Amino acid sequence: MAKTVKAQMPGTFYRRPDPESDFYVEEGDQVSAGDTVGLIEVMKSFHEVKAEEDGTISRFLVENEDAVDAGQDLLELE
């Protein structure tokens, strides 16, 4: 069963630290608990989104720069 990483607050989800950088992670990447998988921006303040468990990213459920709600699933881990 797939596990999800959820948004901890409402805001804008970013998959990279800045427009010129690579994405933090891609589908198929292995992550460990505590790895940064994205950012949520709220009123010009950025908050890291971290994997809570080890796993492989199977798919993103939101796009880069999408608005998200608190508790919304951002990506799936297998």
N, C-alpha and C positions, 0 to 999 in steps of 0.2 A: 504494500500500500504506500502511495506517495505521501510524503510529508510536505508541508508548505512553510514558507517564510512569509510572515505577515507584516504589514505596515504598523508601526507602533504609534503613529500619529497621522493626522491628515496633512497633506501637502503635495509637493511635486516630487515624483520618483525619478532619480537619475541613476543610470547604470555606469557612469564614469565620473571621475572627480572634476573634470573640466572638458570643454568641447574638443580640445586637441589630444586628449589622452585616450588610451584604449579602454574598453569596458573592464570593470573589475573582474567579471567572470562571464563566461559564455556557456551556452547549453553544452552538456557533455563534460564540463569541468568538474573535478573532484574538489570538494570544500570540506573544511574541518570546522567544528563548532568554534565560533568566535571570529571566523573569517568575514571580512567586509564584502558584501555582495552588491551594495548600492548605497545611495544617499537619499534622504528625504529633506527637502528644503521647505521651511516654514518661515515666512516673513524674513527672508535673507539670512536665516540661520540654518546651518546644515547639520544633519544628524545621521550617523552611520547606521546602516541596516546590516546586521550580522546574522550569519547562519547560527541557528541554535543547536544543530546536530551535524554530525558528519554525514556526507552523502554525495551523490552526483546530481548536478543540475539537469533535470529532464526537460523543463521548459519554463519560459517566462510567461506570466499571466497578464502582465501589463507591459506597455512599451516604454522606452526611454522618454522622459519628460511628460508622462501621463500624470494627471491629477489622481490622487488616491485618498481613500478614507481610512481612518484608524481601524485596524483589524482586517483590512482587505488583504487577500492572498496576493503576493507579488510573484512568487515562483514556486515551482515544485522540485523537491529533492527525492531521489530514490535511494 
